[in-house]
Amino acid sequence: MSKLNDTPCFCRDDRQLAGGISVTKLLEGRRILVLEDEFLIAMDVEQICRDHGASQVLIARTLEEAEAAAANSVFDAAIIDIMLGNDSTLEFAASLRERRIPFAFASGYSDLDEIASAFPEIRIIGKPYSGDDLVQAIADAGRRP
């Protein structure tokens, strides 16, 4: 059972990845920061993370909220929308990289060459994305040295 805004959601996913790892266990116990300005997308990402075992999901809709979360909360990984309206999140992403907090980018933009060159080790998930792609990107980010 997972919860979204205190509403129970009974979800089951018995699929297996290579190596026999259950999809539902990839984020087990992890605390995830979601930096996303689109409310419905943020709620969907929260549910995906919880369905795959995340113990805590913190949603930040602005850079100010994300910076406060980074200063006042402990999280294991982050999902970062590249643009929040007209505001770039690249400086925030760089601060996470400096602190060695794993993350993945999520973006609806198609011209991502500059970001890929500035963050070559960071996976960029294109919107719309599947839940499995998003979860795998977060899990992979947590395994990077």
C-alpha positions as CSV (number, residue, x, y, z in Angstrom):
1,M,0.0,0.0,0.0
2,S,1.2,3.5,-0.7
3,K,-0.3,6.8,0.3
4,L,-0.7,10.0,-1.7
5,N,-2.1,12.8,0.4
6,D,-3.3,10.3,3.0
7,T,-5.5,8.5,0.4
8,P,-4.6,4.8,0.3
9,C,-3.7,3.5,-3.1
10,F,-3.3,-0.3,-3.5
11,C,-0.9,-0.9,-6.3
12,R,0.8,-4.1,-7.3
13,D,3.5,-4.6,-9.8
14,D,5.2,-8.0,-10.0
15,R,7.3,-7.3,-13.0
16,Q,11.0,-8.2,-12.9
17,L,14.0,-6.5,-14.3
18,A,17.2,-8.2,-15.5
19,G,18.8,-10.0,-12.6
20,G,15.4,-10.7,-11.0
21,I,15.1,-7.4,-9.2
22,S,11.5,-6.5,-8.5
23,V,10.5,-3.2,-10.0
24,T,8.7,-2.4,-6.8
25,K,11.9,-2.6,-4.7
26,L,14.2,-0.3,-6.7
27,L,13.4,2.7,-4.5
28,E,12.7,0.9,-1.3
29,G,13.4,3.1,1.7
30,R,14.7,6.0,-0.4
31,R,13.8,9.7,0.3
32,I,13.3,11.4,-3.0
33,L,13.1,15.2,-3.9
34,V,10.9,16.0,-6.9
35,L,11.6,19.4,-8.4
36,E,8.6,19.9,-10.8
37,D,6.4,23.0,-11.3
38,E,3.5,21.1,-13.0
39,F,1.3,20.0,-10.2
40,L,-0.2,16.9,-11.9
41,I,3.2,15.7,-13.1
42,A,4.6,16.2,-9.6
43,M,1.7,14.2,-8.1
44,D,2.2,11.4,-10.7
45,V,5.9,11.2,-10.0
46,E,5.2,11.1,-6.2
47,Q,2.9,8.2,-6.7
48,I,5.3,6.4,-9.0
49,C,8.1,6.7,-6.4
50,R,5.9,5.5,-3.6
51,D,4.6,2.6,-5.6
52,H,8.2,1.6,-6.2
53,G,9.1,1.7,-2.5
54,A,10.2,5.3,-1.7
55,S,9.7,6.0,2.0
56,Q,9.4,9.7,1.5
57,V,8.8,12.0,-1.5
58,L,9.2,15.7,-1.1
59,I,7.8,17.9,-3.9
60,A,9.3,21.3,-4.6
61,R,7.6,23.5,-7.2
62,T,10.0,26.4,-7.2
63,L,13.8,26.8,-6.9
64,E,13.3,28.5,-3.5
65,E,11.4,25.4,-2.2
66,A,14.1,23.1,-3.6
67,E,16.9,25.1,-2.0
68,A,15.1,25.1,1.3
69,A,14.5,21.4,1.0
70,A,18.2,20.8,0.2
71,A,19.2,22.9,3.3
72,N,16.6,21.5,5.7
73,S,16.0,17.9,4.6
74,V,17.9,14.8,3.9
75,F,17.1,13.0,0.7
76,D,18.8,10.1,-1.2
77,A,18.1,11.2,-4.8
78,A,16.2,13.8,-6.8
79,I,14.2,14.2,-10.0
80,I,14.8,17.6,-11.5
81,D,12.7,19.3,-14.2
82,I,15.2,21.3,-16.2
83,M,13.0,24.4,-16.5
84,L,10.5,25.7,-14.0
85,G,8.6,28.2,-16.2
86,N,11.4,30.5,-17.3
87,D,13.8,29.5,-14.5
88,S,16.7,27.1,-15.2
89,T,17.4,24.5,-12.5
90,L,20.9,23.8,-13.7
91,E,22.6,25.7,-10.9
92,F,20.6,23.8,-8.4
93,A,21.5,20.5,-10.1
94,A,25.2,21.5,-10.0
95,S,24.9,22.1,-6.2
96,L,23.4,18.6,-5.8
97,R,26.3,17.2,-7.9
98,E,28.8,19.0,-5.6
99,R,27.1,17.4,-2.6
100,R,27.2,14.0,-4.3
101,I,23.4,13.7,-4.2
102,P,22.3,11.5,-7.1
103,F,19.7,12.8,-9.5
104,A,18.1,12.5,-12.9
105,F,16.7,15.2,-15.1
106,A,13.2,15.1,-16.5
107,S,12.3,17.4,-19.4
108,G,9.9,18.1,-22.1
109,Y,12.5,20.1,-24.1
110,S,14.0,18.5,-27.2
111,D,17.2,20.5,-27.4
112,L,19.2,19.1,-24.6
113,D,22.7,19.0,-26.1
114,E,24.0,21.8,-23.8
115,I,22.7,20.0,-20.7
116,A,24.1,16.7,-21.8
117,S,27.5,18.2,-22.3
118,A,27.4,20.1,-18.9
119,F,26.1,17.0,-17.1
120,P,27.4,14.0,-19.1
121,E,26.9,11.5,-16.3
122,I,23.3,12.5,-15.5
123,R,20.5,10.7,-17.3
124,I,17.8,12.9,-18.9
125,I,14.4,11.4,-19.1
126,G,12.2,12.9,-21.8
127,K,8.6,13.8,-21.1
128,P,6.3,12.1,-21.4
129,Y,8.1,9.3,-19.7
130,S,7.2,5.9,-18.4
131,G,7.2,5.2,-14.7
132,D,9.7,2.4,-15.3
133,D,12.1,4.7,-17.1
134,L,11.9,7.3,-14.3
135,V,12.4,4.7,-11.5
136,Q,15.3,3.1,-13.3
137,A,17.0,6.4,-13.8
138,I,16.7,7.2,-10.1
139,A,17.9,3.8,-9.1
140,D,20.8,4.0,-11.6
141,A,21.7,7.5,-10.3
142,G,22.0,6.1,-6.8
143,R,24.5,3.5,-8.0
144,R,26.9,6.0,-9.6
145,P,30.2,6.5,-7.8
